[in-house]
Amino acid sequence: MNLFEAVKEAVPVPEAARVCGLVPNGSGMVRCPFHEDHTPSMKLYEDHYYCFGCHTHGDVVDLYARLGKLRPIEAAQVLAKLFRVEDPRPVFLRD
């Protein structure tokens, strides 16, 4: 297992979205931040997201990277720190 897999397994998409200010409604929908959206068109599932308006989709790392304008490894590292996910790599292989 690597850091990406550990984060994807431990961090639900709706929780990461909340950290970014996206609060899902009772149906798990939010207004998509990636296009002009007047009504919620993005569904936040536990392990991925999908926008029915612009067809953007991905996992928790993809979402956090896009919202924060980060590289995927940076997003995974930030999420790991925020959600206290242990990096599964041996200490001598970590950045």
N, C-alpha and C positions, 0 to 999 in steps of 0.2 A: 504494500500500500504506500502511496506517496501523499504529499501534502494536499494536492487537489482532491484526491479520493477521500481523504480524511475529512476535509472541509465539506465536501458535497454530502457525505454520509451524516455529518453531525449538525449542519446548519440548515434549517428549513428556509426555503425561499421567502415565505411571508415574514419571517423574523428578520432576515437581512433587509428586506424591503422596508420594514418599519424603521430600522436604523437610518435608512436614507430618507425618511419622511413620507413614504408611501404607505398609507393605512388602508388595508383592504376592507371592503364592505362585507356584509354578512354572507355574500356569495363568493368571497375571495377575489373580487374584482377591484381594479384600480384604474384611474385614468392613466393611459400610457404616456410616459415621459419622453418617448422617442418620436412622437408625432403630435400634431395639434389634435387633442382629444377632448371633446366636450362632454362625453359620457364614458364611464368606465368600459374599456374594451380589452384590458389586459387581465388575464386570469393567472393568479398566483397559486400554483399547486405546491405541494410539499417539496418536490424534487426538481421542479422546472417552472418556467413561465411561458406564456404564449399570448401574443396580442392578436386578437381577431380583426383589428383594423389594419395594422401595417405588417402583420405576420412575423414580427420579431419574436424570437424564442431563444431559450438557452437554459443553463443551470444557474445555481446560486453564484458561482464565480463569474460567469458571463454577465449576469445582471449587475453585480457590484462593480465589476470592471468598467462596464459601460456607463453606469451612473457616476462613478468617481473619476472617469477618464484615466483609468489605470491599466497597466499591463496585467494580464491574467495572473502572473506569479505575484505581483504586488497585491492584487485583490485577494488572492488566497491567503497571503501572509497577514493582511489586515483582518480578514474574517477570522482566521485562526486565533489571532490575538484577542479580538473582540469577544469571541465566543469560547475562549479557552480550549481550543482544540490543540492537542499535543501533536507536534510534528513527528511523524513516525520514522523519519530518517535518523540514522545514527548521528550523534553529535558532530563527529569529524566530517560529515558530508553536508552539514547545514551551512547556509550563507553566513 
